[in-house]
């Protein structure tokens, strides 16, 4: 029986989840256990900034602050193989020039291990058997190329291994010996060259891909003994399979494949490097166990935990794991799992203020595009609107089409704070894996070649039509919103299909594909052939014409619906000029626009106060356009570095 709209609960009976609860700092996050099992580490705020903390594994109350970031949160940290050093990377103001830092856990001394300017470090190799040294790539000689160095983590000494003659990446084995060099080829694919003696690169490639396999085929690492090389490989098939290659004979065997999705993550033995389990993520992520040695543990965890879970850290003895758990409609948690004692100890809840909040389930969907392509998608509905829990509200509601970036990335099933935030404000939230999204095979990616603002955008419109036809969305109250490519899609939505949307929110989205390609980071330059093949080649007359046709900048005068733009001034991928250009074009045409600039951010907003400030502006903007509810902005914008360049009057 279909319930009448009156059967749906009033949205206002559900509490407004504060922005800070979703977008402020988590209480703890990124828990790890040291390889020797003596230490537990995590990230937590110190004076409002996320830093790395540590405690003895047998006494978590004896916690100690290990880093001293004061402005930007530390984006990533990890343990050295010998458990004597905590390592982390950090950039400046969002410029993505990440340097590597190390903290000696005995003395607490911190030092820059790659003390260079305008340099981006790559971690090329770590080892189970050589524990005080790692391989790093540094582009301080040539911004386009990373030279390979051995880095002694105790002394900080850098020893040149190979001056890069023109490759985008390298693969080493456990002895920290370089074994493969990888570079793009003229067809837009990749060539894989074997390296002998650690430094001699073969003149011809042993393996190659064409453009169609470039994003779905790559070597995935060696076993510790170097006898087996794993590949994620789509050659000769559509979806990428997990393949093991005998290093001596070259013989390959398929370990796992799936006809709907690429093989995704793997669990490898900490001592041997052998794959013990793999995951396949079509609509939801599913793990398949290969090694009986861990099957009992994973089965036991599955019985203990609601929702999704996974193993984020393991000791070298494999006796204790850090396990993450996403209950889907509750804040995520981390546990310390003792395999021998078969005990599960709560380590932390990431956002305890969300306990008991009206978090909503995410519904996986398959939406069929107009040409028959199936688009894996995800929908979250406002609280109280779906009394039958069917995934369809009792009556149509306003909707936000939330478009992921990339475009060579994907949306996934699980707790999503943007979905929860917008649903709580009264909107259905729909995320679509449009063609070009990764994880669904090379045919799905290839279907997007030269289809920016064309079939890729058609997929988004087809998803909106699906939501309207199903009674999910109010046709007159649909917003489009996203970051990076999602920001570009927002601009396309308002310039090409403005009649379908009530408003748009563009976050660091390019407006001019020509200038986007002209200003890519230098270390992306070796990949430019693939961009040209997939987007359009500005060096040809037809390609340049196509890029202009697909650039929202040239259609800025057609924008009729309200537009909010957010931009980081230090963005190395989508330069500030991409937003400046379209704002200027709109102003010259007398079209109102709200433009928010953050002088200390890059490709997205890393500082919580800035993220919260932009979301405060965005939700009040959406409330004006769609009629949803909004938390008062209060002093959030003043507490950030946000500069409302123009259009403050459009945000109540």
Residue pairs with C-beta under 8 A, 6 or more apart in sequence:
3 387
3 388
3 394
4 394
5 394
5 395
7 387
7 394
8 384
8 385
8 386
8 387
8 393
8 394
8 395
9 383
9 384
9 385
9 387
10 384
11 382
11 383
11 384
11 385
11 426
11 629
12 629
13 384
14 358
14 383
14 384
14 424
15 357
15 358
16 424
16 425
16 629
16 631
17 354
17 357
17 358
17 420
17 421
17 424
18 353
18 631
19 421
19 612
19 615
19 616
19 619
19 631
19 636
20 612
21 351
21 353
21 354
21 357
22 351
22 354
22 417
22 420
22 421
23 417
23 421
23 608
23 611
23 612
23 615
24 608
24 612
25 44
25 45
25 48
25 49
25 50
25 73
25 608
26 43
26 44
26 50
26 350
26 351
27 44
27 348
27 349
27 350
27 351
27 352
28 42
28 43
28 44
28 334
28 347
28 348
28 349
28 350
29 42
29 43
29 44
29 50
29 350
30 42
30 43
30 77
31 40
31 41
31 42
31 312
31 313
31 322
31 324
31 334
31 347
31 348
32 40
32 41
32 42
32 77
32 78
32 79
32 312
32 313
32 322
33 39
33 40
33 41
33 57
33 313
33 314
33 315
33 320
33 321
33 322
33 336
34 40
34 41
34 57
34 79
34 83
34 315
35 79
35 81
35 82
35 83
35 270
35 315
35 316
36 82
36 83
36 315
36 316
37 57
37 315
37 316
37 317
37 319
37 320
38 56
38 57
38 83
39 54
39 55
39 56
39 57
39 79
39 83
39 105
40 54
40 55
40 56
40 57
40 60
40 322
40 336
40 347
41 52
41 53
41 54
41 55
41 66
41 77
41 79
41 86
42 52
42 53
42 54
42 334
42 347
42 348
43 50
43 51
43 52
43 53
43 73
43 74
43 77
44 50
44 51
44 53
45 51
46 65
46 68
46 69
47 70
48 608
48 609
49 69
49 70
49 71
49 72
49 73
50 69
50 73
50 74
51 65
51 66
51 67
51 68
51 69
51 73
51 74
52 65
52 66
52 67
52 74
52 77
52 86
52 88
52 103
53 63
53 64
53 65
53 66
54 63
54 64
54 66
54 86
54 105
55 61
55 62
55 63
55 64
56 62
57 320
60 347
64 108
66 86
66 103
66 105
66 108
67 74
67 77
67 86
67 88
67 101
67 103
67 110
68 110
69 90
71 600
71 607
72 90
72 91
72 92
72 93
72 94
72 600
72 606
72 607
73 606
73 607
73 608
74 88
74 89
74 90
75 89
75 90
75 91
75 98
75 606
76 88
76 89
77 86
77 87
77 88
77 89
78 86
78 87
78 88
79 85
79 86
79 87
80 86
80 87
80 102
80 131
80 132
80 134
80 153
81 126
81 127
81 128
81 130
81 131
81 132
81 134
82 131
82 132
82 153
83 105
84 104
84 105
84 106
84 132
84 153
84 154
85 102
85 103
85 104
85 105
85 153
85 154
86 102
86 103
86 105
87 100
87 101
87 102
87 103
87 113
87 153
88 100
88 101
88 103
89 98
89 99
89 100
89 101
89 121
90 98
90 99
90 101
91 97
91 98
91 99
91 602
92 570
93 569
93 570
93 599
93 600
93 601
93 602
94 568
94 570
94 571
94 600
94 601
94 602
94 603
94 604
94 606
95 570
95 572
95 602
96 120
96 521
96 572
96 573
96 602
96 603
97 118
97 119
97 120
97 572
98 120
98 121
99 112
99 113
99 114
99 115
99 116
99 119
99 121
100 112
100 113
100 114
100 121
100 123
100 136
100 151
101 110
101 111
101 112
101 113
102 110
102 111
102 113
102 153
102 156
103 109
103 110
104 110
111 156
113 151
113 153
113 156
114 121
114 136
114 138
114 151
114 158
116 138
116 140
117 140
118 140
118 143
119 138
119 139
119 140
120 139
120 146
120 523
121 136
121 137
121 138
122 136
122 137
122 138
122 146
122 169
123 134
123 135
123 136
123 137
124 134
124 135
124 136
124 137
124 146
124 148
124 169
124 170
124 172
124 178
125 134
125 135
125 171
125 172
125 173
125 176
126 134
126 135
127 133
127 134
127 174
127 175
127 176
128 174
128 224
128 270
128 271
128 273
128 316
129 174
129 175
129 224
130 174
130 175
130 176
132 152
132 153
132 154
133 150
133 151
133 152
133 153
133 176
134 150
134 151
134 153
134 176
135 148
135 149
135 150
135 151
135 161
135 172
135 176
135 178
136 148
136 149
136 151
136 158
137 146
137 147
137 148
137 149
137 164
137 169
137 170
138 146
138 147
138 149
138 158
139 145
139 146
139 147
139 522
139 523
141 147
141 163
142 164
143 522
143 523
144 522
144 523
144 525
144 526
145 164
145 166
145 167
145 523
145 526
146 164
146 169
146 523
147 160
147 162
147 163
147 164
148 160
148 161
148 162
148 164
148 170
148 178
149 158
149 159
149 160
149 161
150 158
150 159
150 161
150 176
151 157
151 158
151 159
152 159
161 178
161 198
161 199
162 170
162 178
162 198
162 199
165 201
166 183
166 526
167 181
167 182
167 183
167 193
167 201
167 526
168 182
168 183
168 184
168 526
168 527
169 181
169 182
170 178
170 180
170 181
170 182
170 195
171 178
171 179
171 180
171 182
171 219
171 221
171 222
172 178
172 179
173 179
173 222
173 226
174 222
174 223
174 224
174 225
174 226
174 273
175 226
177 198
178 195
178 198
178 199
179 194
179 195
179 222
179 229
180 192
180 193
180 194
180 195
180 219
181 192
181 193
181 195
181 201
182 190
182 191
182 192
182 193
182 218
182 219
183 190
183 191
183 193
183 526
184 190
184 191
184 214
184 526
184 527
184 529
184 530
185 191
185 205
185 208
185 529
186 529
187 210
187 211
187 529
188 210
188 211
188 214
188 529
188 530
188 532
188 533
188 534
189 208
189 209
189 210
189 211
189 212
189 213
189 214
189 530
190 208
190 209
190 214
190 217
190 218
191 205
191 207
191 208
192 205
192 206
192 207
192 208
192 219
193 201
193 202
193 204
193 205
193 206
194 201
194 202
194 206
195 201
195 202
196 202
209 217
209 235
211 446
211 449
211 530
211 533
211 534
212 442
212 445
212 446
213 233
213 234
213 235
213 442
214 530
215 408
215 438
215 442
215 445
216 232
216 233
216 234
216 239
216 240
216 262
216 438
216 441
216 442
216 445
217 231
217 232
217 233
217 234
217 235
217 240
218 231
218 232
219 229
219 230
219 231
220 230
220 231
220 232
220 242
220 266
221 229
221 230
221 268
221 273
222 228
222 229
222 230
222 247
222 273
223 230
223 272
223 273
223 274
224 271
224 272
224 273
225 272
225 273
226 247
227 246
227 247
227 248
228 244
228 245
228 246
228 247
228 274
229 244
229 245
229 247
230 242
230 243
230 244
230 245
230 266
230 275
231 242
231 243
231 244
231 245
231 252
232 240
232 241
232 242
232 243
232 262
232 263
233 240
233 241
233 243
234 240
234 241
234 262
234 441
234 442
237 257
238 259
238 441
238 442
238 443
239 257
239 258
239 259
239 260
239 261
239 262
239 263
239 440
239 441
239 442
240 257
240 262
240 263
240 441
240 442
241 254
241 255
241 256
241 257
241 263
242 254
242 255
242 256
242 257
242 263
242 266
242 275
242 278
243 252
243 253
243 254
243 255
244 252
244 253
244 255
244 275
245 251
245 252
246 252
255 275
255 278
255 290
256 263
256 278
256 280
256 288
256 290
257 263
258 280
258 282
260 280
260 282
260 440
260 441
261 280
261 281
261 282
261 439
261 440
261 441
262 280
262 438
262 439
262 440
262 441
263 278
263 279
263 280
264 278
264 279
264 280
264 281
264 285
264 439
265 278
265 279
265 285
265 310
266 275
266 276
266 277
266 278
266 279
267 275
267 276
267 277
267 278
267 287
267 294
267 311
268 274
268 275
268 276
269 276
269 291
269 318
270 314
270 315
270 316
270 318
271 316
271 318
274 291
275 290
275 291
276 289
276 290
276 291
276 293
276 294
277 287
277 288
277 289
277 290
277 291
277 294
277 298
278 287
278 288
278 290
279 285
279 286
279 287
279 288
280 286
280 288
281 412
281 413
281 439
282 376
282 440
283 364
283 366
283 376
283 413
284 308
284 364
284 413
285 308
285 412
285 413
285 414
287 298
287 310
289 295
289 298
297 321
297 337
297 339
300 342
301 309
301 323
301 337
301 344
302 309
304 344
305 323
305 325
305 327
305 335
306 325
306 327
306 328
307 325
307 326
307 327
307 328
307 414
308 325
308 326
308 328
308 413
308 414
309 323
309 324
309 325
309 326
310 323
310 324
311 321
311 322
311 323
311 324
312 322
312 323
312 324
312 334
313 321
313 322
314 320
314 321
314 322
315 321
318 339
319 338
319 339
319 340
320 336
320 337
320 338
320 339
321 336
321 337
321 339
322 334
322 335
322 336
322 337
322 347
323 334
323 335
323 336
323 337
323 344
324 332
324 333
324 334
325 332
325 333
325 334
325 335
326 332
326 414
326 415
327 333
327 415
328 361
328 362
328 414
328 415
329 359
329 360
329 361
329 415
330 354
330 355
330 359
331 349
331 350
331 351
331 352
331 354
331 355
331 415
332 349
332 350
332 351
332 415
333 346
333 347
333 348
333 349
333 350
334 346
334 347
334 348
334 350
335 344
335 345
335 346
335 347
336 344
336 345
336 347
337 343
337 344
337 345
338 344
338 345
349 355
358 383
358 424
359 415
359 420
360 380
360 381
360 382
360 383
360 419
360 420
360 423
360 424
361 380
361 389
362 378
362 379
362 380
362 413
362 414
362 415
362 416
362 419
363 378
363 379
363 380
363 381
363 391
364 376
364 377
364 378
364 413
365 376
365 377
365 378
365 379
365 391
366 374
366 375
366 376
366 377
367 374
367 375
367 377
367 432
367 462
367 463
367 466
368 374
368 375
368 462
368 466
369 375
369 435
369 455
369 458
369 459
369 462
370 458
370 462
371 455
373 435
373 444
373 447
373 459
375 432
375 433
375 434
375 435
375 459
375 462
375 463
376 411
376 433
376 440
377 411
377 430
377 431
377 432
377 433
377 463
378 411
378 412
378 413
378 416
378 419
378 430
378 431
379 391
379 428
379 429
379 430
379 431
379 467
379 472
380 416
380 419
380 420
380 422
380 423
380 428
380 429
381 391
381 393
381 397
381 423
381 428
381 472
382 393
382 397
382 423
382 424
382 425
382 426
382 427
382 428
383 423
383 424
385 393
385 394
385 395
385 397
385 428
386 392
386 393
386 394
387 394
392 470
392 471
392 472
393 428
393 471
393 472
395 471
396 468
396 471
396 472
396 473
396 474
396 475
397 426
397 427
397 428
397 472
397 473
397 474
397 477
398 426
398 427
398 428
398 473
398 474
398 477
398 478
398 479
398 626
398 627
398 628
399 427
399 428
399 429
399 430
399 464
399 467
399 472
399 473
399 474
399 477
399 478
399 479
400 422
400 427
400 428
400 429
400 430
400 478
400 479
400 480
400 481
400 622
400 626
401 430
401 432
401 460
401 463
401 464
401 478
401 479
401 480
401 481
401 493
401 501
402 418
402 419
402 422
402 429
402 430
402 431
402 481
402 482
402 486
403 431
403 432
403 434
403 460
403 480
403 481
403 482
403 485
403 486
403 489
403 490
404 410
404 411
404 431
404 433
404 437
404 482
404 485
404 486
405 482
405 483
405 484
405 485
405 486
405 487
406 436
406 437
406 438
406 484
406 485
407 434
407 436
407 437
407 448
407 452
407 456
407 485
408 436
408 437
408 438
408 445
409 437
409 438
410 433
410 437
410 438
410 439
410 440
411 431
411 432
411 433
411 437
416 431
418 429
419 429
419 431
421 615
421 619
422 429
422 619
422 622
423 429
425 619
425 622
425 623
425 628
425 629
425 630
426 626
426 627
426 628
426 629
427 479
427 622
427 626
427 628
428 467
428 472
428 473
430 463
430 464
430 467
430 472
430 473
432 459
432 460
432 463
433 439
433 440
434 448
434 456
434 459
434 460
434 463
435 444
435 445
435 447
435 448
435 451
435 455
435 456
435 459
436 444
436 445
436 447
436 448
436 451
436 456
436 534
437 444
437 445
438 445
447 455
448 455
448 456
448 534
449 533
449 534
450 534
450 535
450 536
450 546
452 488
452 513
452 535
452 536
452 550
453 492
453 496
453 549
453 550
453 552
454 550
456 489
457 489
457 492
457 493
457 496
457 497
460 480
460 489
460 493
461 497
461 500
464 473
464 478
464 500
467 473
467 478
468 475
468 478
476 502
477 502
477 625
477 626
477 627
478 500
478 501
478 502
479 501
479 502
479 503
479 504
479 505
479 622
479 625
479 626
480 489
480 490
480 493
480 494
480 501
480 504
480 505
481 490
481 504
481 505
481 506
481 507
481 618
482 489
482 490
482 505
482 506
482 507
482 509
483 507
483 508
483 509
483 604
484 507
484 508
484 509
484 573
484 574
484 603
484 604
485 509
486 507
486 509
487 506
487 507
487 508
487 509
487 510
487 565
487 574
488 506
488 509
488 510
488 511
488 552
489 509
490 504
490 505
490 506
490 509
490 563
491 504
491 506
491 509
491 511
491 552
491 563
491 582
492 550
492 552
493 500
493 501
493 504
494 501
494 504
494 552
494 559
494 560
494 561
494 563
495 552
495 555
495 556
495 558
495 559
496 552
496 555
496 558
498 558
498 559
498 560
498 561
501 561
502 561
502 562
502 625
502 626
503 561
503 562
503 563
503 564
503 621
503 622
503 625
503 626
504 561
504 562
504 563
504 564
505 563
505 564
505 566
505 618
505 621
505 622
506 563
506 564
506 565
506 566
506 579
507 565
507 566
507 567
507 604
507 614
508 566
508 567
508 568
508 571
508 573
508 574
508 578
508 579
508 603
508 604
509 565
509 574
509 578
509 579
510 516
510 574
510 578
511 551
511 552
511 553
511 556
511 578
511 579
511 581
511 582
512 551
512 552
512 553
512 554
512 578
512 581
512 582
513 535
513 536
513 547
513 548
513 550
513 551
514 538
514 544
514 547
514 548
514 551
515 575
515 577
515 578
515 581
516 574
516 578
517 528
517 531
517 532
517 535
517 538
517 547
518 538
519 575
519 577
520 528
520 531
520 573
521 572
521 573
524 531
532 538
532 539
532 543
535 547
535 550
536 543
536 544
536 546
536 547
536 550
537 543
537 544
538 544
538 547
548 554
552 582
553 581
553 582
553 585
556 582
556 585
556 586
556 589
556 591
557 585
557 586
557 589
557 591
559 586
559 591
559 593
560 591
561 625
562 592
562 594
562 621
562 624
562 625
562 650
563 586
563 593
563 594
564 593
564 594
564 596
564 617
564 618
564 621
564 647
564 650
564 651
565 579
565 582
565 583
565 593
565 594
565 595
565 596
566 596
566 598
566 605
566 614
566 617
566 618
567 576
567 578
567 579
567 595
567 596
567 597
567 598
568 576
568 597
568 598
568 600
568 601
568 602
568 603
568 604
568 605
569 576
569 597
569 598
569 599
569 600
569 601
570 599
570 600
570 601
570 602
571 601
571 602
571 603
572 602
572 603
573 602
573 603
574 603
576 597
579 595
579 597
582 593
583 593
583 595
583 645
583 646
586 592
586 593
587 593
587 646
592 647
592 650
593 646
593 647
593 650
594 617
594 621
594 644
594 646
594 647
594 648
594 650
594 651
595 644
595 645
595 646
595 647
596 614
596 617
596 642
596 643
596 644
596 645
597 642
597 643
597 645
598 605
598 610
598 614
598 640
598 641
598 642
598 643
599 641
599 643
600 607
600 610
600 641
601 607
601 610
601 641
605 611
605 614
607 640
607 641
609 636
609 639
609 640
609 641
610 640
610 641
610 642
612 636
612 640
613 636
613 637
613 639
613 640
613 642
614 640
614 642
616 631
616 633
616 634
616 636
616 637
617 633
617 637
617 642
617 644
617 651
619 628
619 630
619 631
620 630
620 633
620 651
620 652
621 650
621 651
622 628
622 630
623 629
623 630
623 652
624 650
624 651
624 652
633 651
637 644
644 651
